[in-house]
Amino acid sequence: MSSRVDISRNTVPEGYSRGRSWLVVLLWWLVQDTLFRWSPRPAYGWRRWLLRLFGARLGPNVRIRPTVRVEFPWRLNIGEFSTIGDEACLYSLAEIGIGDHCVISQRAFLCTGSHDPDHPQMTLIVAPITVGDGAWLAADVFVAPGVEIGAETVVGARSAVFHSLPPGMVCYGSPCRPMRQRRLP
């Protein structure tokens, strides 16, 4: 049986770069799978130091759990007092910007890369993700490439966010939609 899809060839678009050499990428993956992952849960300063060593821009008092996965830390920018929960994945093929006082809950997946389903080699597509100040992405939320989450917006558990969301809203569903204004004092 013959297929018009052929992923045997390179699917990386011309001009795309990981942002660092293969050696640095490999070194980060080794550090992440050992020194980062094996660190005690309260060792937030140690994990911040490791991420900054590899180019992440992190505000003070950022709390990142040891089971978090970061693809390329040099494409990560997190504001002050934000928290990244257990087993969250920050798939940073493009920039991920997370504002101040944000919560990215356990198993959330921020995915800056996908593939073109209409291209025979399913070429890689990348676009940044931005999460505004004071936003909360609840457990198991998926955020697609190119999405902007507005400031102080809440995204309910297990929602799939394929389009940008306005500020100050409570949003949920698959696909995720704004449901009501967030009531902050």
Secondary structure, DSSP 8 states (H G I E B T S, - for coil): ---S--TTS--S-TT---SS-HHHHHHHHHHIIIIITTS-TT-HHHHHHHHHHTT-EE-TT-EE-TT-EES-GGGEEE-TT-EE-TT-EEE-SS-EEE-TT-EE-TT-EEE-EEE-TTSTT--EEE--EEE-TT-EE-TT-EE-TT-EE-TT-EE-TT-EE-S-B-TTEEEEETTEEEEEE----
